[in-house]
Amino acid sequence: MTQTLARDSRWDWIHWSGLNQSPLFAETIAAADPIELLPPTMDYVLDLPARTGNFVLWLEAEPEGRFHNFRLQIYTADKKLAQTVAGLRRNAYGAVAVSLPAAAFQTGKYLVGLYGVGAHESELVGEYTLQIRKH
C-alpha cells in the first residue's frame, strides 16, 4: 500500500491526518483490497534503528484550545516515570510535538500522558500507548 501511495504524486505524507480528510487514501486502499474501518486507537508502535539519536512524538492536543501550555509524562509498563518534558506548546498545526532521546528508552511498552497546564492546575488531555522496538 505504501508503495502505491508513494507513486501517486497527489499524496501528501506530511499533511495527511486521517481517512476522513483524505479521499485519495481511502480510494487507493479500496482499489487494492476491500477495507474495514476500525475504531481509532491511541496506540503507537515505534521501530527505532540502533543509531537513532532522537525521535519525535506528534500528539494531537485537546481541540477545545483551553490550554496553551502542556507537559508530557512517559511511564514504563510497570508505572515508573521514564521522562517528563514541560513547557510544551502547540505547533502551527495545533499539535504538540516533542523530540526525545532514543537512548533514554528501551524496547517495551510505555504510557504517554499529555497534560494541559493552566495557571493553577493541570489536566490530562491525552493518553497514548507507545510500543518501542529497538533493533
Residue pairs with C-beta under 8 A, 6 or more apart in sequence:
1 28
1 29
1 32
4 28
4 32
5 11
5 13
5 25
5 28
8 24
8 28
10 24
11 24
11 25
11 28
16 22
16 25
19 25
19 26
19 37
26 35
29 35
42 126
42 127
42 128
42 129
43 128
43 129
43 130
43 131
44 57
44 128
44 129
44 130
44 131
45 130
45 131
45 133
46 55
46 130
46 131
46 132
46 133
47 133
47 135
48 55
48 102
48 105
48 132
48 133
48 134
48 135
49 134
49 135
50 134
50 135
52 102
53 101
53 102
53 103
54 99
54 100
54 101
54 102
55 99
55 100
55 102
56 97
56 98
56 99
56 100
57 72
57 97
57 98
57 100
57 112
57 130
58 95
58 96
58 97
59 72
59 95
59 96
59 97
59 98
59 112
59 114
59 126
59 128
60 94
60 95
60 126
61 67
61 70
61 90
61 94
61 95
61 96
61 114
61 116
61 125
61 126
62 116
62 125
62 126
63 94
66 116
66 118
67 116
67 117
67 118
67 123
67 125
68 89
68 90
69 87
69 88
69 89
69 116
69 117
69 118
70 88
70 89
70 90
70 96
70 114
70 115
70 116
70 117
70 125
71 84
71 85
71 86
71 87
71 88
71 114
71 115
71 117
71 122
72 83
72 84
72 85
72 86
72 88
72 96
72 98
72 112
72 113
72 114
72 115
73 81
73 83
73 84
73 112
73 113
73 115
74 81
74 82
74 83
74 84
74 100
74 110
74 111
74 112
74 113
74 130
75 81
75 82
75 110
75 111
75 112
75 113
76 82
76 108
76 109
76 110
77 108
77 109
77 110
77 111
79 111
82 104
82 105
82 110
83 100
83 104
83 105
85 98
85 100
86 117
88 96
88 98
89 96
90 96
91 97
96 114
102 134
105 132
105 134
106 132
106 134
107 132
107 133
107 134
108 131
108 132
109 129
109 130
109 131
109 132
110 129
110 130
110 131
110 132
111 127
111 128
111 129
111 130
112 126
112 127
112 128
112 129
112 130
113 124
113 126
113 127
114 124
114 125
114 126
114 127
114 128
115 122
115 123
115 124
115 125
116 122
116 123
116 125
